[in-house]
Amino acid sequence: MGFTSWIDQQIAEAERRGVFDDLPGAGKPLSLPPGAADGDYGQAWLRDYARREGVAAEEMLPTPLRLRREIERLAETAGEFRSEQEVREAAADLNRRIVEWRRIPVGPPVHVRLVNADELVARWRAARSERAAQAAAARAAKHQPADPSRTRAARRSRWRDWRPGRRHSGRQGG
């Protein structure tokens, strides 16, 4: 007895026993999510399963594509590191993993370039100086009053001009 015939036999026995009778949704069409144009519902199932389980789609990528994505992300977030040393360590760690993959490449033959640590540090410095300039502009805007007549010195001079017993132009008395 072959494997396929054994499966068919098990299904036939279950049908005879009535295992499949009164199942929920009996007689109704299957609610399959829309798949690919060629009707490949396996990919749709895999995407739904990964979403339900909280698996990021990036984790299913082949290693070289995942490494390329990490290179892009590192270049975009270079300004978020606290020090030049952290930037260089992140670049060295990623380069180590790239070299490790190059030794025994698994997956599609995709070239993955090494990260240029000096270029990454230059991006970090540029982002840091831009952040410092924005912070200085925010501090200057914070300390500059919106209405100059509302400053303490302006209020004091108005009080001196209008205090009782003092002559004012256009007013008599005092």
C-alpha positions in Angstrom: 0.0 0.0 0.0 1.4 3.3 -1.0 1.4 6.5 1.1 -1.2 8.2 -1.0 -3.5 5.3 -0.9 -3.1 5.0 2.9 -4.2 8.7 3.2 -7.1 8.1 0.9 -8.1 5.1 3.0 -8.0 7.2 6.2 -10.2 9.9 4.6 -12.7 7.3 3.3 -12.9 5.7 6.8 -13.5 9.0 8.4 -16.3 9.8 5.9 -17.9 6.5 6.6 -17.8 7.2 10.4 -19.4 10.6 9.8 -16.5 12.6 11.2 -17.0 15.3 8.5 -20.8 15.6 9.1 -22.1 18.7 10.8 -18.8 20.7 10.6 -19.1 24.4 10.9 -19.4 26.1 7.5 -20.5 22.8 5.8 -21.8 23.5 2.3 -20.4 27.1 2.3 -17.5 28.3 0.1 -14.1 28.5 1.8 -13.2 32.0 2.9 -9.8 32.2 1.3 -8.0 35.5 1.3 -7.2 36.9 -2.1 -4.0 35.3 -3.3 -1.7 35.9 -6.2 -3.1 36.3 -9.8 -2.1 32.7 -10.4 -4.2 31.5 -7.4 -1.2 30.7 -5.2 -2.9 30.9 -1.8 0.2 29.5 0.0 1.9 32.9 -0.1 -1.3 34.6 1.2 -1.4 32.1 4.0 2.2 32.6 4.8 1.7 36.4 5.0 -1.3 36.0 7.2 0.4 33.5 9.5 3.4 35.8 9.9 1.2 38.8 10.7 -0.8 36.8 13.3 2.4 35.5 14.9 4.1 38.9 14.9 6.9 37.9 12.7 8.4 40.8 10.7 8.5 40.3 6.9 12.2 41.2 7.0 13.0 38.1 9.0 11.8 36.0 6.0 14.2 37.7 3.6 17.3 35.9 2.4 20.5 36.8 4.2 22.0 39.1 1.6 18.8 41.1 1.2 18.5 41.4 5.0 22.1 42.7 5.2 21.4 45.2 2.4 18.4 46.5 4.3 20.5 46.8 7.5 23.1 48.9 5.5 20.3 51.2 4.3 18.8 51.5 7.8 22.3 52.2 9.4 22.9 55.0 6.9 19.5 56.6 7.6 19.9 56.4 11.4 23.5 57.3 11.7 22.7 60.6 13.4 20.9 58.9 16.3 24.1 57.4 17.8 25.5 59.2 20.8 29.2 59.0 19.9 31.6 58.4 17.0 32.7 55.3 18.7 29.2 53.8 18.7 28.9 54.6 14.9 32.2 52.8 14.2 31.2 49.8 16.4 27.9 49.5 14.6 29.7 49.6 11.2 32.3 47.1 12.3 29.6 44.7 13.6 27.6 44.9 10.3 30.8 44.4 8.3 31.7 41.4 10.4 28.4 39.8 9.6 28.7 40.6 5.9 32.2 39.0 5.7 30.8 36.0 7.6 28.1 35.6 5.0 30.5 36.1 2.1 32.6 33.1 3.3 29.8 30.7 3.0 27.0 32.4 1.0 23.6 30.9 1.5 20.7 32.2 -0.6 20.7 34.1 -3.9 24.1 35.3 -5.3 23.6 39.0 -4.4 26.6 41.2 -3.9 26.6 43.0 -0.5 29.1 45.8 -0.1 30.9 46.5 3.1 30.0 49.6 5.1 32.4 52.5 4.9 32.8 53.5 8.5 34.3 56.9 7.6 31.4 57.8 5.4 29.0 56.8 8.2 30.9 58.9 10.7 30.7 61.9 8.3 26.9 61.4 8.1 26.8 61.3 11.9 28.8 64.5 12.2 26.6 66.3 9.7 23.4 65.1 11.5 24.9 66.1 14.9 25.8 69.7 13.7 22.3 70.0 12.1 20.7 69.0 15.4 22.9 71.5 17.3 21.9 74.3 14.9 18.2 73.5 15.3 18.6 73.4 19.1 20.3 76.8 19.1 17.6 78.3 16.9 14.9 76.9 19.2 16.7 78.4 22.2 17.0 81.8 20.5 13.3 81.7 19.6 12.4 80.8 23.1 14.3 83.6 24.7 13.2 86.2 22.2 9.8 87.7 23.2 7.1 87.7 20.7 6.0 91.3 21.5 8.8 93.6 22.5 6.4 95.9 24.4 5.8 93.0 26.8 9.4 92.8 28.1 10.1 93.7 31.7 12.1 96.8 30.7 9.3 98.1 28.5 6.7 97.6 31.3 9.0 99.4 33.8 9.5 102.4 31.5 5.7 102.6 31.0 5.2 102.6 34.7 7.7 105.3 35.3 6.0 107.4 32.6 2.5 107.0 34.1 3.1 106.9 37.8 1.1 109.5 39.9 2.5 112.9 40.3 4.4 113.0 37.1 3.7 115.4 34.2 2.7 113.8 31.0 2.4 115.3 27.6 -1.2 116.2 26.9 -2.2 115.9 30.6 -2.2 118.6 33.2 -2.1 118.1 36.8 0.0 116.5 39.3 
